């Protein structure tokens, strides 16, 4: 039976006329101006989708390249050298103005630092804008002069693009921080790397990841992606860090200035008199902290003192179904556990991105297999397109500084990571001397 809404509205209008004239005027106003609040209610959503559309068009025009770094055979540089590389790469930061952002769709350029194992062979890769190629090569060669940087084909295009399918399956997740952005993760300062003079006594957390990757069989692949966007220091996480540091030091935060009318009221009613402050003790706040609190304050200050990146971390384990080993899917997850600290921060898997369908009381049996398939397909698509995390919705990122990034992503030495499958430079290629005669 088809509902005649026009007739229903006419009947309601007739009932209101028979009731009270005031209700008639109100009802007629609603019928004529019901749409008036919509622009105010939908304005925020309109701005978001407008900016997303303009960014999509602008990013489609940007050319990116994938670089592989072939590390030296004898790499004696510690992780501190990689921190200098990240500090130099931060210079790609260039914030667009109002017209460039909202009309041209320009956004901050980003990198994608990737560690990939294909059939048991690990590779170190960097995806960057083509315009930043010279910058990437300069800073890598400055710290690792024996390395080789060359462009390669995208490895994500060498597997079926409809994974998961009848022959391939995958598992993956994104990461988040357990605490606020201002708390740092464990970095190379907390390992023995910088304190030992002999290389064989140093500790490198990336060893566990690369050694596990070297045991993958043919048909197994592990992809680790660290998407990093340089950001300026004057951002909320800096103020957040100062606030938390002051709370740990038991300092009173400076109160916000009162509005003019509030000051007039306080003076008029006598509320503006200064209150007597109580003696909080002879010892300064720094002397009342425990050792763990002192370390936390020092770590927060060290993180705020270095350049920052808006980071998203994800990984994928994919393999042919006949060779897939379920224990290998947690290989990268165990690697990131090396950077967990109880008193500071820790990268942990984001439960919203884990490919698992949880049965709830209101949907215990609504197509769980199909929903799981779509969730895996979404993880795969976001990875191969290097999309922002939780795309197209915002969120899913956190802040790491150059020191933290260097601890997670760096080139290992042969003594600490003797995996024979890692491609290394056996001999440095050099150009011919300038004074060498050339046949015309």
Order of alpha helices (4+ residues) and beta strands (2+ residues): alpha-alpha-alpha-beta-alpha-alpha-beta-beta-alpha-beta-beta-alpha-beta-alpha-alpha-alpha-beta-alpha-beta-alpha-beta-alpha-beta
